[in-house]
């Protein structure tokens, strides 16, 4: 099962891949670039709990993270 971070990264690289295709990069160049991007994003997102990172903005906000 994919984590939230995995799904975010997948979405990012899908969008990035379409941009790279429009710039006529070869498949090998795109792969190299996307692999590097995935590694960078994994390092950035490692250890971040996205649910705890969402702050309750007001009493009308329905997201309540349990510790």
N, C-alpha and C positions, 0 to 999 in steps of 0.2 A: 504494500500500500504506500502510495506517495504521500509525503508530508506536505504541509502548507508551503514550506520553503522550496521543496522540489517542484511543486506546481507553479510557484512564482517564477522560478528559474526557467522552467520549461516555456512558460508564456513569454518571458523576456527573450529567450534565444530563438523562439519561433518568429517573433517580430523582427529581431535583428537579422535573422537569416533572410527574410524577405527583402530587407534593405540591401543586404550584401548581394543578393541575386540581381536586384535592380542596378547595382553598380558593376555588374558583369564579372564578379570574382569567380574564379574556378571553384569547383567542388572541394578540391584539396585546400585551397586558401580559406574558404568558408569554414571548413571543418576545423582547421587549425585555430582560427579566430574564435569560433564558438566554444571549442574545448577550453581555451584560455579564459573566456568569459565565464563559463560554468565554474571553473576552479576559483576565480576571483569572487564570484557571487556566493559560492558555498562558504568561503572563508569569511566573507562579510556577514552572512546570515547565521553562521555557526553560533550556537548558544543563545540566540535571540528567541525569546518566547513571544510570538506575535500577539497572542491573546492577552498576555499580561501587559504588553506594550500599548494596548488600546486603553486610553483613559476615558473614564466616565466624564462627559462634558457637563452634564447637568442631571438633575433628578428625573428628567424625562428620557434619558438615554437608557436603552433596554439591555445593553451589554454590561454584565457584571462578572468580572473574572474572580474566581475563587482562588485563594492562595493555597 
